[in-house]
Amino acid sequence: DCPSSAWVQFQDSCYVFLKEAIKVESIEDVRNQCTDHGADMVSIHNEEENAFILDTLKKQWKGPDDILLGMFFDTDDASFKWFDKSNMTFDKWTDQEDGEDLVDTCAFLHTKTGEWKKGNCEISSMGALCKAAIPYEKKYLSDNHILISALVIASTVILTVLGAIVWFLYKRNSDAGFTTVFSTAPQSPYNDDCVLVVAEENEYAVQFD
């Protein structure tokens, strides 16, 4: 159900760790890596999902010690929110403190403990952890799906155009044949006036006889 073998499925979502080192000026730079692959930055909603990500990062993805989560601090209501707009139903903060300035603060998953911590977004990122919902095809399109869809649409358009051309040529030939039939019909050597005169002469001759 996931886009490719590079993705890992857990419950109703697919996950991938993109190992691309970029200089982060804002969390949007990391998020763009995920959206370019038809996904979003990871959101975590229960202990099982948190443990799965932690275990996969260690064994398969070999990620760094700290991974950016798809979370931002909303200054309007002074709370953290997920970029994918899912509800904040779970958290695992290790350094929650009252009164700290959280503007321009990002959330990280610490892979050694599995706990979350806050940090400055302007750091060097060693990759992006992305998540996409299943079924993948309904929300996102992989390159293969896009290519197949484009080919189907192109084939449909071509067949429609060819059908229209064939119908036009058929109708034109049919109309030409119909006109030819009527234009080649035998014509009387006399016009209507000549026929009338001949008829009157014949009637006069009969009366005289």
Salt bridges, closest charged atoms under 4 A:
GLU28 OE2 - ARG31 NH1 3.93
ASP40 OD1 - ARG31 NE 2.92
GLU47 OE1 - LYS92 NZ 3.18
GLU49 OE2 - LYS131 NZ 2.74
ASP55 OD1 - LYS59 NZ 3.19
ASP65 OD2 - LYS112 NZ 3.86
ASP66 OD1 - HIS110 ND1 2.71
ASP66 OD2 - LYS117 NZ 3.22
ASP74 OD2 - LYS81 NZ 2.80
ASP77 OD2 - LYS81 NZ 3.02
ASP95 OD1 - LYS118 NZ 3.99
GLU100 OE2 - LYS118 NZ 3.65
GLU137 OE2 - HIS145 NE2 3.98
